[in-house]
């Protein structure tokens, strides 16, 4: 932050923007610093301002966490979908095997009595 303000004072930058945390023991706070050089002044004059952006940062954090939760839920749903496909395939194979055994039993046990 200090290097940015010095760059504005040295006329290397016209404006310097920086957001930074300034947490207290009981709460978290973030601020936005803006340092601008007033043009055509001798000596060089710089105006700095600090804006409390805590609400914005907390909203961003909540949005990131929400996105992470959605990503986790999406992955979980994809894994469940794969598991269900495997179960459905197995059920179809079991059904075919049962039909095959049923026909074999009918041919071997029922049809001789019908003939």
C-alpha positions, -999 to 999 in steps of 0.1 A, spaced: 0 0 0 28 24 10 47 17 -23 15 25 -43 10 58 -25 47 66 -29 43 59 -67 15 85 -68 36 110 -49 65 104 -72 42 110 -102 48 74 -115 11 68 -112 -19 91 -114 -40 68 -93 -35 39 -69 -63 15 -59 -60 -11 -32 -84 -32 -11 -71 -47 22 -83 -65 53 -83 -47 86 -97 -73 110 -104 -66 146 -104 -91 175 -142 -95 172 -150 -90 136 -136 -88 101 -134 -56 81 -122 -47 46 -114 -13 32 -108 1 -2 -80 27 -5 -78 52 -34 -49 76 -38 -50 101 -66 -27 129 -75 -42 163 -80 -29 174 -113 -8 205 -119 0 213 -82 34 222 -68 42 207 -44 25 175 -54 -7 169 -37 -23 135 -32 -58 127 -19 -64 94 -2 -98 79 7 -107 47 25 -141 31 19 -155 3 41 -162 -26 17 -169 -52 44 -204 -59 32 -192 -64 -3 -164 -88 8 -187 -108 30 -212 -111 1 -184 -122 -22 -173 -148 4 -208 -161 8 -212 -163 -30 -179 -183 -32 -190 -207 -5 -224 -211 -21 -207 -219 -54 -185 -244 -37 -215 -260 -21 -232 -262 -55 -201 -277 -71 -200 -304 -43 -237 -311 -48 -232 -313 -85 -204 -338 -81 -225 -358 -56 -254 -359 -81 -230 -370 -109 -216 -398 -87 -252 -409 -77 -261 -409 -114 -232 -432 -123 -242 -455 -94 -278 -456 -105 -267 -464 -141 -246 -493 -128 -276 -505 -107 -300 -503 -136 -275 -522 -159 -272 -549 -132 -309 -551 -128 -314 -555 -165 -287 -583 -165 -305 -600 -135 -338 -597 -153 -324 -614 -185 -308 -641 -164 -341 -647 -146 -360 -649 -179 -334 -674 -192 -337 -696 -161 -374 -694 -163 -375 -705 -199 -350 -733 -192 -371 -745 -163 -403 -744 -184 -385 -764 -212 -370 -789 -188 -398 -793 -162 -431 -782 -178 -430 -791 -215 -422 -828 -209 -455 -831 -191 -473 -811 -218 -459 -834 -245 
